[in-house]
Amino acid sequence: MRSGERQVASTLAGVRRDHVARYEWAAGRLGGAHAGGKRVLDLACGVGYGANVLAQAGASVLGLDADLAALFYARAHWAHPRVEFAWADGAQLEACEIGCFDAAVCFETIEHVADPLPMLRALRRCAPLLLASVPNEEVFPFRGHAFHYRHYTRQAFAALLAQAGWRVVEWHGQAGPHSEVEPNCNGRTVMVVAERAAPLALAPEPERYEGDAEAPAPAPAPPAHVAILGLGPSIEVYTDVVRRAGGRSAFCDEAWAINALGDVLQCDRVFHMDDVRIQELRAAAAPDGNIAAMLKWLRRHPGPIYTSRAHPDYPGLVEFPLEAAINDLQYAYFNSTAAYALAYAIHIGVQKVSLFGCDYTYPNAHHAEKGRACLEFWMGVAASRGILIGIPDRSTLMDSMAPLAERLYGYDTLEVDIQPQPDGLAKVAFRPRESIPSAAEIEARYDHSRHPNPLVSGKF
């Protein structure tokens, strides 16, 4: 968060003047003292000072950012009764109701996005008015800036907005890093007021503007609910759930299979992170084994099969976007294929993930904990981003197959009752246990000579 690119301060005096001036200009442009009742979306709100400025002017503000550290800072230092801070990235704006905001502000954000068209089109769905800024290529040329993809001339910025369905109605700008906002100023920062160019149903088709590199096609919306299917015993819960639901599509939007399950169950994507050349060596050593059988269908599978390295004789293989995932998620920790699959779901913006068959029932307890710990780490990352996680009660993930008394360490003499409440919080009640464990039972819990997983020990 403190890379030098983001303004981080707990008072406006600590924020560079041009950044504050944009929000003050936006507050005035939206009505100043008469902004009361206006609903404003602040996309890429950062640490929240701008959302607070808008709220001080009377607007009700939703500040969205993809940086959790920035949001925590915003909630700690820039809270306001009319401001809500939430995690999201631009791709998730498609879920907003049409016209749920009176205006959107998007300052010094567009240049940070490789393909901003989907984000700008989604903003158009959210609000009829857009106040936005970008660095001016004519005054502040792009020279490989570490955090930017490009800068924009007025013409290029207007063309980009037109492609997204916006029409520029006012031009403004700032001369330098400590400047106020001025009408028709062709300075370091280009600023616009833009309106929807046409009804939502008549959005213009994408066009390319002269001198710009060809932009990638807009990415399809990610599936909302994904089931990740591993090879452990709790996969049986998945087959029972989808059978009762009326089929896979009635339960989830996509099913992602790990390794050989791609040839067992209906799935939309397969994850097989082992390099197939290594797998071929294993198959050659055991030509009648399961690896050799798996390679046969991997060669025929149309994909996508996410893996570490693509090979032309396996046409369905797709290389896992390792660099993009690491830069997005900030950690390089993937010690199993299931961990890669969950990290990919987080990376593309899935809203809910259900995990089946990810039980880590290896006879060697260290290996079991190694893989399980990594997947549970990514479950924590997913939860921090607001992604719902589903686990069957037959899985060892999060000790979900254990009774509550074993999942809450220390409450040996109390019964704990946890009841969810309508507001989303939980009510916890305690009552003394009628009996407590004996010394022998307590010592048995610390016996590391047996495998801790009851699926392996045969006690489940």
Kinemage of the C-alpha trace (Angstrom):
@kinemage 1
@onewidth
@group {chain A} dominant
@subgroup {mainchain}
@vectorlist {calphas} color= white
{ca met a 1} P 0.000 0.000 0.000
{ca arg a 2} L 2.957 2.314 0.662
{ca ser a 3} L 4.689 1.764 -2.683
{ca gly a 4} L 4.675 5.497 -3.388
{ca glu a 5} L 1.896 5.188 -5.959
{ca arg a 6} L -0.971 5.474 -3.468
{ca gln a 7} L -1.665 8.491 -1.237
{ca val a 8} L -1.751 7.245 2.362
{ca ala a 9} L -2.556 9.734 5.120
{ca ser a 10} L -5.031 10.102 7.946
{ca thr a 11} L -5.628 13.835 7.263
{ca leu a 12} L -6.159 15.806 4.065
{ca ala a 13} L -3.031 17.804 4.852
{ca gly a 14} L -1.008 14.654 4.257
{ca val a 15} L -2.511 13.990 0.811
{ca arg a 16} L -1.024 15.649 -2.262
{ca arg a 17} L -3.107 18.635 -3.232
{ca asp a 18} L -4.127 17.548 -6.748
{ca his a 19} L -5.656 14.342 -5.371
{ca val a 20} L -7.774 16.205 -2.832
{ca ala a 21} L -8.728 18.844 -5.394
{ca arg a 22} L -10.283 16.244 -7.706
{ca tyr a 23} L -12.705 15.109 -5.023
{ca glu a 24} L -13.500 18.648 -3.965
{ca trp a 25} L -14.231 19.477 -7.599
{ca ala a 26} L -16.411 16.342 -7.866
{ca ala a 27} L -18.318 17.303 -4.721
{ca gly a 28} L -18.970 20.761 -6.158
{ca arg a 29} L -19.879 19.401 -9.578
{ca leu a 30} L -22.419 17.049 -7.970
{ca gly a 31} L -24.123 19.839 -6.109
{ca gly a 32} L -21.771 21.024 -3.371
{ca ala a 33} L -23.845 21.790 -0.318
{ca his a 34} L -26.859 20.503 -2.260
{ca ala a 35} L -25.335 17.044 -2.870
{ca gly a 36} L -27.476 15.595 -0.106
{ca gly a 37} L -29.297 12.478 -1.256
{ca lys a 38} L -26.941 11.876 -4.179
{ca arg a 39} L -25.705 8.287 -4.387
{ca val a 40} L -22.091 8.180 -5.567
{ca leu a 41} L -19.869 5.224 -6.450
{ca asp a 42} L -16.162 5.869 -5.809
{ca leu a 43} L -14.352 3.194 -7.809
{ca ala a 44} L -10.789 2.496 -6.617
{ca cys a 45} L -11.363 4.610 -3.517
{ca gly a 46} L -7.950 3.784 -2.057
{ca val a 47} L -7.574 4.719 1.610
{ca gly a 48} L -10.900 6.571 1.547
{ca tyr a 49} L -10.131 10.280 1.914
{ca gly a 50} L -11.985 11.079 -1.334
{ca ala a 51} L -15.107 9.183 -0.336
{ca asn a 52} L -15.024 11.108 2.930
{ca val a 53} L -14.797 14.429 1.053
{ca leu a 54} L -17.866 13.488 -1.002
{ca ala a 55} L -19.760 12.433 2.120
{ca gln a 56} L -18.861 15.672 3.898
{ca ala a 57} L -20.600 17.441 0.986
{ca gly a 58} L -23.765 15.441 1.689
{ca ala a 59} L -23.520 12.499 -0.722
{ca ser a 60} L -24.009 8.852 0.216
{ca val a 61} L -20.915 7.025 -1.025
{ca leu a 62} L -19.928 3.436 -1.748
{ca gly a 63} L -16.135 3.216 -1.932
{ca leu a 64} L -14.840 0.122 -3.732
{ca asp a 65} L -11.244 -1.037 -3.924
{ca ala a 66} L -9.420 -4.296 -4.645
{ca asp a 67} L -6.732 -3.621 -1.999
{ca leu a 68} L -7.763 -4.984 1.393
{ca ala a 69} L -5.011 -3.113 3.217
{ca ala a 70} L -6.274 0.174 1.765
{ca leu a 71} L -9.839 -0.650 2.809
{ca phe a 72} L -8.793 -1.474 6.367
{ca tyr a 73} L -6.990 1.874 6.497
{ca ala a 74} L -10.051 3.644 5.073
{ca arg a 75} L -12.360 2.156 7.676
{ca ala a 76} L -9.940 3.075 10.467
{ca his a 77} L -9.197 6.662 9.395
{ca trp a 78} L -11.854 7.898 6.947
{ca ala a 79} L -15.115 6.425 8.208
{ca his a 80} L -18.262 8.513 7.838
{ca pro a 81} L -21.938 7.720 8.496
{ca arg a 82} L -22.696 8.161 4.787
{ca val a 83} L -19.742 6.083 3.509
{ca glu a 84} L -19.508 2.335 3.044
{ca phe a 85} L -16.188 0.763 2.073
{ca ala a 86} L -16.223 -2.630 0.361
{ca trp a 87} L -13.894 -4.928 -1.556
{ca ala a 88} L -14.477 -5.328 -5.288
{ca asp a 89} L -12.704 -4.952 -8.596
{ca gly a 90} L -14.029 -3.383 -11.770
{ca ala a 91} L -15.147 -6.711 -13.233
{ca gln a 92} L -17.672 -7.210 -10.440
{ca leu a 93} L -19.600 -4.043 -11.276
{ca glu a 94} L -21.714 -6.037 -13.717
{ca ala a 95} L -23.598 -7.327 -10.675
{ca cys a 96} L -24.806 -3.814 -9.761
{ca glu a 97} L -28.411 -2.984 -10.400
{ca ile a 98} L -28.976 -0.674 -13.363
{ca gly a 99} L -28.856 2.960 -12.276
{ca cys a 100} L -28.318 2.267 -8.588
{ca phe a 101} L -26.074 5.369 -8.329
{ca asp a 102} L -26.571 8.970 -9.418
{ca ala a 103} L -22.923 9.324 -10.397
{ca ala a 104} L -19.604 7.480 -10.390
{ca val a 105} L -16.119 8.867 -9.864
{ca cys a 106} L -13.026 7.087 -11.129
{ca phe a 107} L -9.870 9.120 -10.546
{ca glu a 108} L -6.382 7.993 -11.611
{ca thr a 109} L -7.529 4.397 -12.041
{ca ile a 110} L -8.111 3.724 -15.735
{ca glu a 111} L -4.388 3.867 -16.573
{ca his a 112} L -3.808 1.046 -14.051
{ca val a 113} L -6.056 -1.408 -15.947
{ca ala a 114} L -4.777 -3.405 -18.936
{ca asp a 115} L -8.177 -3.376 -20.647
{ca pro a 116} L -10.429 -0.755 -19.009
{ca leu a 117} L -13.350 -1.207 -21.452
{ca pro a 118} L -15.232 -3.830 -19.375
{ca met a 119} L -14.870 -1.674 -16.263
{ca leu a 120} L -16.080 1.481 -18.029
{ca arg a 121} L -19.031 -0.352 -19.582
{ca ala a 122} L -19.957 -1.726 -16.163
{ca leu a 123} L -19.773 1.774 -14.657
{ca arg a 124} L -22.183 2.912 -17.359
{ca arg a 125} L -24.637 0.325 -16.073
{ca cys a 126} L -24.273 1.633 -12.499
{ca ala a 127} L -24.661 5.372 -13.055
{ca pro a 128} L -25.711 7.869 -15.778
{ca leu a 129} L -22.873 10.308 -14.954
{ca leu a 130} L -19.117 9.688 -14.772
{ca leu a 131} L -16.367 11.953 -13.435
{ca ala a 132} L -12.977 10.536 -14.347
{ca ser a 133} L -9.316 11.453 -14.713
{ca val a 134} L -6.227 10.037 -16.418
{ca pro a 135} L -2.603 11.197 -16.900
{ca asn a 136} L -2.189 13.369 -20.011
{ca glu a 137} L 0.126 11.763 -22.569
{ca glu a 138} L 0.871 15.152 -24.147
{ca val a 139} L 2.174 16.659 -20.898
{ca phe a 140} L 3.077 13.580 -18.820
{ca pro a 141} L 4.303 11.025 -21.406
{ca phe a 142} L 4.175 7.343 -20.590
{ca arg a 143} L 7.691 5.906 -20.266
{ca gly a 144} L 7.230 2.455 -18.782
{ca his a 145} L 5.636 3.609 -15.537
{ca ala a 146} L 5.780 0.711 -13.053
{ca phe a 147} L 2.086 0.961 -12.101
{ca his a 148} L 0.516 2.180 -15.368
{ca tyr a 149} L -0.317 0.514 -18.672
{ca arg a 150} L -0.543 3.762 -20.681
{ca his a 151} L -1.375 7.474 -20.550
{ca tyr a 152} L -4.016 9.177 -22.707
{ca thr a 153} L -4.347 12.140 -24.970
{ca arg a 154} L -7.703 13.894 -24.937
{ca gln a 155} L -8.593 12.260 -28.240
{ca ala a 156} L -7.626 8.780 -27.066
{ca phe a 157} L -9.509 9.206 -23.780
{ca ala a 158} L -12.656 10.449 -25.548
{ca ala a 159} L -12.482 7.525 -27.987
{ca leu a 160} L -12.068 5.005 -25.154
{ca leu a 161} L -15.075 6.445 -23.329
{ca ala a 162} L -17.126 6.400 -26.541
{ca gln a 163} L -16.355 2.707 -26.998
{ca ala a 164} L -17.691 2.119 -23.490
{ca gly a 165} L -20.899 4.052 -24.205
{ca trp a 166} L -20.006 7.411 -22.631
{ca arg a 167} L -20.153 10.893 -24.208
{ca val a 168} L -17.806 13.597 -22.873
{ca val a 169} L -19.779 16.760 -22.053
{ca glu a 170} L -17.124 18.728 -20.125
{ca trp a 171} L -13.333 18.864 -20.218
{ca his a 172} L -11.276 19.844 -17.180
{ca gly a 173} L -7.701 19.382 -16.085
{ca gln a 174} L -4.896 20.076 -13.636
{ca ala a 175} L -1.647 21.761 -14.587
{ca gly a 176} L 0.574 19.892 -12.134
{ca pro a 177} L 0.785 17.717 -9.015
{ca his a 178} L -0.260 20.557 -6.697
{ca ser a 179} L -2.892 22.199 -8.895
{ca glu a 180} L -6.591 22.868 -8.614
{ca val a 181} L -9.047 21.637 -11.239
{ca glu a 182} L -9.612 24.127 -14.055
{ca pro a 183} L -12.007 24.053 -17.038
{ca asn a 184} L -10.388 23.125 -20.383
{ca cys a 185} L -6.935 22.897 -18.810
{ca asn a 186} L -4.601 20.775 -20.948
{ca gly a 187} L -2.225 19.957 -18.089
{ca arg a 188} L -0.662 16.925 -16.461
{ca thr a 189} L -4.081 15.441 -15.641
{ca val a 190} L -7.044 15.165 -18.042
{ca met a 191} L -10.482 15.175 -16.398
{ca val a 192} L -13.945 14.699 -17.853
{ca val a 193} L -17.604 14.778 -17.051
{ca ala a 194} L -19.281 12.117 -19.202
{ca glu a 195} L -22.882 11.032 -19.686
{ca arg a 196} L -24.400 7.826 -21.013
{ca ala a 197} L -24.364 8.167 -24.780
{ca ala a 198} L -27.418 5.953 -25.409
{ca pro a 199} L -29.884 3.712 -23.579
{ca leu a 200} L -28.219 0.665 -22.078
{ca ala a 201} L -29.779 -1.653 -24.633
{ca leu a 202} L -28.188 0.386 -27.438
{ca ala a 203} L -24.583 0.466 -26.254
{ca pro a 204} L -22.205 1.092 -29.174
{ca glu a 205} L -20.111 -1.759 -30.478
{ca pro a 206} L -16.403 -1.627 -29.641
{ca glu a 207} L -14.258 0.364 -32.044
{ca arg a 208} L -10.521 0.785 -32.180
{ca tyr a 209} L -9.071 4.274 -32.044
{ca glu a 210} L -6.176 5.325 -34.182
{ca gly a 211} L -2.701 4.853 -32.804
{ca asp a 212} L -3.710 2.527 -30.026
{ca ala a 213} L -2.621 -1.082 -29.736
{ca glu a 214} L -5.402 -3.560 -30.316
{ca ala a 215} L -7.163 -4.111 -27.017
{ca pro a 216} L -8.033 -7.623 -25.866
{ca ala a 217} L -11.629 -8.744 -26.168
{ca pro a 218} L -13.638 -8.125 -23.010
{ca ala a 219} L -13.369 -11.103 -20.682
{ca pro a 220} L -16.579 -13.030 -20.024
{ca ala a 221} L -18.089 -12.663 -16.583
{ca pro a 222} L -16.654 -15.245 -14.161
{ca pro a 223} L -18.919 -18.032 -12.906
{ca ala a 224} L -20.603 -17.054 -9.651
{ca his a 225} L -20.443 -20.495 -7.986
{ca val a 226} L -17.718 -23.039 -8.706
{ca ala a 227} L -17.378 -26.564 -7.325
{ca ile a 228} L -13.762 -27.767 -7.103
{ca leu a 229} L -13.655 -31.548 -7.199
{ca gly a 230} L -10.764 -33.510 -5.685
{ca leu a 231} L -10.071 -37.211 -5.391
{ca gly a 232} L -10.782 -37.682 -1.671
{ca pro a 233} L -13.709 -39.548 -0.094
{ca ser a 234} L -15.963 -36.510 0.338
{ca ile a 235} L -16.402 -36.371 -3.454
{ca glu a 236} L -19.288 -38.761 -2.789
{ca val a 237} L -21.102 -35.891 -1.094
{ca tyr a 238} L -20.865 -33.895 -4.339
{ca thr a 239} L -22.448 -36.635 -6.430
{ca asp a 240} L -25.251 -36.951 -3.905
{ca val a 241} L -25.803 -33.181 -3.757
{ca val a 242} L -25.992 -32.671 -7.526
{ca arg a 243} L -28.203 -35.733 -7.957
{ca arg a 244} L -30.674 -34.359 -5.431
{ca ala a 245} L -30.470 -30.852 -6.887
{ca gly a 246} L -31.423 -32.054 -10.359
{ca gly a 247} L -27.992 -31.997 -11.950
{ca arg a 248} L -24.682 -30.183 -11.845
{ca ser a 249} L -26.025 -26.989 -13.428
{ca ala a 250} L -28.740 -26.766 -10.776
{ca phe a 251} L -26.095 -26.734 -8.036
{ca cys a 252} L -23.274 -24.598 -9.435
{ca asp a 253} L -22.297 -22.607 -12.499
{ca glu a 254} L -19.110 -24.573 -13.207
{ca ala a 255} L -17.406 -27.715 -11.914
{ca trp a 256} L -13.598 -27.826 -11.948
{ca ala a 257} L -12.006 -31.261 -11.705
{ca ile a 258} L -8.591 -32.163 -10.317
{ca asn a 259} L -6.529 -34.588 -12.383
{ca ala a 260} L -8.267 -37.882 -13.258
{ca leu a 261} L -11.702 -36.666 -12.155
{ca gly a 262} L -11.801 -34.777 -15.434
{ca asp a 263} L -12.575 -38.112 -17.085
{ca val a 264} L -14.994 -39.258 -14.378
{ca leu a 265} L -17.426 -36.393 -13.760
{ca gln a 266} L -18.950 -33.698 -15.941
{ca cys a 267} L -16.692 -30.668 -15.613
{ca asp a 268} L -16.054 -27.328 -17.287
{ca arg a 269} L -12.348 -27.017 -16.526
{ca val a 270} L -9.612 -29.431 -15.477
{ca phe a 271} L -6.594 -28.600 -13.324
{ca his a 272} L -3.530 -30.817 -13.778
{ca met a 273} L -0.490 -28.822 -12.692
{ca asp a 274} L 2.022 -31.654 -13.178
{ca asp a 275} L 4.067 -31.208 -16.348
{ca val a 276} L 2.872 -33.956 -18.693
{ca arg a 277} L 6.477 -34.677 -19.705
{ca ile a 278} L 7.153 -35.702 -16.096
{ca gln a 279} L 3.964 -37.718 -16.096
{ca glu a 280} L 5.121 -39.478 -19.280
{ca leu a 281} L 8.235 -40.661 -17.425
{ca arg a 282} L 6.034 -42.095 -14.696
{ca ala a 283} L 3.782 -43.711 -17.296
{ca ala a 284} L 6.733 -45.311 -19.054
{ca ala a 285} L 7.807 -46.861 -15.756
{ca ala a 286} L 4.289 -48.224 -15.154
{ca pro a 287} L 2.543 -48.534 -18.552
{ca asp a 288} L -0.483 -50.270 -17.043
{ca gly a 289} L -0.896 -47.760 -14.215
{ca asn a 290} L -3.317 -44.933 -13.632
{ca ile a 291} L -0.926 -42.203 -14.862
{ca ala a 292} L -0.587 -43.857 -18.257
{ca ala a 293} L -4.360 -44.188 -18.500
{ca met a 294} L -4.838 -40.534 -17.552
{ca leu a 295} L -2.391 -39.304 -20.185
{ca lys a 296} L -4.416 -41.034 -22.911
{ca trp a 297} L -7.516 -38.965 -22.261
{ca leu a 298} L -5.517 -35.813 -21.516
{ca arg a 299} L -4.230 -35.982 -25.108
{ca arg a 300} L -7.801 -36.080 -26.409
{ca his a 301} L -9.414 -33.602 -24.034
{ca pro a 302} L -10.355 -30.285 -25.731
{ca gly a 303} L -9.600 -28.311 -22.573
{ca pro a 304} L -9.156 -26.075 -20.877
{ca ile a 305} L -6.724 -28.103 -18.771
{ca tyr a 306} L -4.720 -25.693 -16.598
{ca thr a 307} L -1.156 -26.817 -16.108
{ca ser a 308} L 2.375 -25.555 -15.514
{ca arg a 309} L 3.548 -25.861 -19.125
{ca ala a 310} L 1.622 -26.353 -22.344
{ca his a 311} L 2.742 -28.891 -24.970
{ca pro a 312} L 1.466 -29.034 -28.566
{ca asp a 313} L 0.714 -32.765 -28.503
{ca tyr a 314} L -1.825 -32.099 -25.723
{ca pro a 315} L -4.034 -29.483 -27.426
{ca gly a 316} L -6.257 -28.875 -24.397
{ca leu a 317} L -3.445 -27.683 -22.118
{ca val a 318} L -3.543 -24.038 -20.994
{ca glu a 319} L -0.716 -22.543 -18.961
{ca phe a 320} L -1.758 -21.362 -15.524
{ca pro a 321} L -1.473 -17.520 -15.351
{ca leu a 322} L 1.135 -17.681 -12.598
{ca glu a 323} L 2.492 -14.137 -12.900
{ca ala a 324} L -0.965 -12.529 -13.017
{ca ala a 325} L -2.175 -14.618 -10.062
{ca ile a 326} L 0.873 -13.796 -7.934
{ca asn a 327} L 0.601 -10.079 -8.691
{ca asp a 328} L -3.122 -10.098 -7.906
{ca leu a 329} L -3.032 -12.312 -4.814
{ca gln a 330} L 0.376 -11.216 -3.450
{ca tyr a 331} L 1.541 -14.716 -2.488
{ca ala a 332} L 3.528 -17.409 -4.323
{ca tyr a 333} L 2.415 -20.447 -2.322
{ca phe a 334} L 0.880 -23.322 -4.285
{ca asn a 335} L 1.942 -26.791 -3.173
{ca ser a 336} L -0.975 -28.729 -4.663
{ca thr a 337} L -3.241 -28.621 -7.691
{ca ala a 338} L -6.278 -27.906 -5.515
{ca ala a 339} L -4.516 -24.799 -4.167
{ca tyr a 340} L -3.912 -23.591 -7.731
{ca ala a 341} L -7.572 -24.141 -8.595
{ca leu a 342} L -8.826 -22.180 -5.590
{ca ala a 343} L -6.335 -19.365 -6.203
{ca tyr a 344} L -7.514 -19.176 -9.809
{ca ala a 345} L -11.124 -18.884 -8.639
{ca ile a 346} L -10.138 -15.993 -6.368
{ca his a 347} L -8.150 -14.373 -9.174
{ca ile a 348} L -11.001 -14.318 -11.692
{ca gly a 349} L -13.605 -13.115 -9.188
{ca val a 350} L -15.734 -16.154 -8.357
{ca gln a 351} L -18.286 -15.380 -5.626
{ca lys a 352} L -18.662 -18.844 -4.061
{ca val a 353} L -16.486 -21.972 -4.060
{ca ser a 354} L -17.591 -25.404 -2.838
{ca leu a 355} L -14.797 -27.894 -2.171
{ca phe a 356} L -15.419 -31.637 -2.458
{ca gly a 357} L -12.906 -34.468 -2.283
{ca cys a 358} L -10.147 -32.237 -0.901
{ca asp a 359} L -9.604 -34.348 2.201
{ca tyr a 360} L -5.850 -34.985 2.412
{ca thr a 361} L -6.122 -38.551 3.590
{ca tyr a 362} L -2.529 -39.583 2.889
{ca pro a 363} L -1.000 -42.156 5.261
{ca asn a 364} L 1.899 -39.756 5.877
{ca ala a 365} L 0.546 -37.076 8.229
{ca his a 366} L 3.186 -34.493 7.255
{ca his a 367} L 2.254 -34.680 3.588
{ca ala a 368} L -1.414 -34.500 4.481
{ca glu a 369} L -0.933 -31.365 6.563
{ca lys a 370} L 1.329 -29.798 3.938
{ca gly a 371} L -1.285 -29.921 1.214
{ca arg a 372} L -4.176 -29.202 3.511
{ca ala a 373} L -2.466 -26.199 5.101
{ca cys a 374} L -1.840 -24.601 1.709
{ca leu a 375} L -5.438 -25.042 0.579
{ca glu a 376} L -6.758 -23.714 3.890
{ca phe a 377} L -4.474 -20.695 3.506
{ca trp a 378} L -6.120 -19.885 0.171
{ca met a 379} L -9.526 -20.468 1.752
{ca gly a 380} L -8.614 -17.708 4.196
{ca val a 381} L -7.604 -15.409 1.348
{ca ala a 382} L -10.904 -16.162 -0.390
{ca ala a 383} L -12.891 -15.412 2.762
{ca ser a 384} L -11.033 -12.108 3.198
{ca arg a 385} L -12.268 -11.098 -0.254
{ca gly a 386} L -15.871 -11.896 0.588
{ca ile a 387} L -15.962 -15.229 -1.278
{ca leu a 388} L -18.260 -17.822 0.288
{ca ile a 389} L -16.678 -21.219 0.956
{ca gly a 390} L -18.662 -24.457 1.122
{ca ile a 391} L -17.223 -27.618 2.683
{ca pro a 392} L -19.006 -30.971 3.171
{ca asp a 393} L -19.133 -32.272 6.730
{ca arg a 394} L -17.213 -35.344 5.568
{ca ser a 395} L -14.147 -33.281 4.697
{ca thr a 396} L -11.166 -32.702 6.971
{ca leu a 397} L -10.757 -29.149 5.657
{ca met a 398} L -11.239 -26.747 8.558
{ca asp a 399} L -11.824 -29.910 10.663
{ca ser a 400} L -15.399 -29.810 9.365
{ca met a 401} L -15.910 -33.550 9.968
{ca ala a 402} L -15.056 -33.137 13.644
{ca pro a 403} L -17.718 -32.171 16.196
{ca leu a 404} L -17.807 -28.533 17.243
{ca ala a 405} L -16.258 -29.393 20.613
{ca glu a 406} L -13.086 -30.535 18.833
{ca arg a 407} L -12.975 -27.466 16.562
{ca leu a 408} L -13.044 -24.993 19.460
{ca tyr a 409} L -9.880 -25.690 21.426
{ca gly a 410} L -10.042 -25.034 25.154
{ca tyr a 411} L -13.770 -25.418 25.843
{ca asp a 412} L -13.518 -28.819 27.540
{ca thr a 413} L -15.775 -27.899 30.453
{ca leu a 414} L -18.356 -25.877 28.491
{ca glu a 415} L -20.934 -26.688 25.844
{ca val a 416} L -20.820 -24.012 23.130
{ca asp a 417} L -23.891 -23.155 21.076
{ca ile a 418} L -23.415 -20.903 18.030
{ca gln a 419} L -26.565 -19.586 16.383
{ca pro a 420} L -26.537 -17.382 13.249
{ca gln a 421} L -28.645 -14.240 13.491
{ca pro a 422} L -30.692 -12.428 10.790
{ca asp a 423} L -28.124 -9.598 10.690
{ca gly a 424} L -25.412 -12.054 9.624
{ca leu a 425} L -23.688 -12.095 13.008
{ca ala a 426} L -23.571 -15.019 15.446
{ca lys a 427} L -24.881 -15.439 18.962
{ca val a 428} L -22.679 -17.600 21.209
{ca ala a 429} L -24.084 -19.205 24.380
{ca phe a 430} L -22.343 -21.376 26.977
{ca arg a 431} L -23.473 -23.933 29.507
{ca pro a 432} L -21.421 -26.224 31.772
{ca arg a 433} L -20.836 -29.749 30.497
{ca glu a 434} L -22.424 -32.547 32.455
{ca ser a 435} L -19.178 -34.483 32.292
{ca ile a 436} L -15.612 -33.592 31.394
{ca pro a 437} L -12.939 -35.781 29.778
{ca ser a 438} L -10.728 -37.969 31.894
{ca ala a 439} L -6.980 -37.525 32.090
{ca ala a 440} L -6.522 -40.555 29.802
{ca glu a 441} L -8.888 -39.089 27.182
{ca ile a 442} L -7.074 -35.778 27.272
{ca glu a 443} L -3.673 -37.450 26.834
{ca ala a 444} L -5.031 -39.465 23.890
{ca arg a 445} L -5.667 -36.234 22.018
{ca tyr a 446} L -1.945 -35.509 22.128
{ca asp a 447} L -0.944 -38.954 20.847
{ca his a 448} L 0.954 -38.246 17.599
{ca ser a 449} L 1.757 -41.899 16.919
{ca arg a 450} L -1.539 -42.333 15.043
{ca his a 451} L -2.787 -40.462 12.001
{ca pro a 452} L -5.017 -37.517 12.993
{ca asn a 453} L -7.398 -38.003 10.081
{ca pro a 454} L -10.253 -40.367 10.976
{ca leu a 455} L -10.713 -41.185 7.258
{ca val a 456} L -7.262 -42.799 7.301
{ca ser a 457} L -7.520 -44.376 10.746
{ca gly a 458} L -10.804 -46.036 9.773
{ca lys a 459} L -12.757 -44.427 12.610
{ca phe a 460} L -15.162 -42.582 10.328
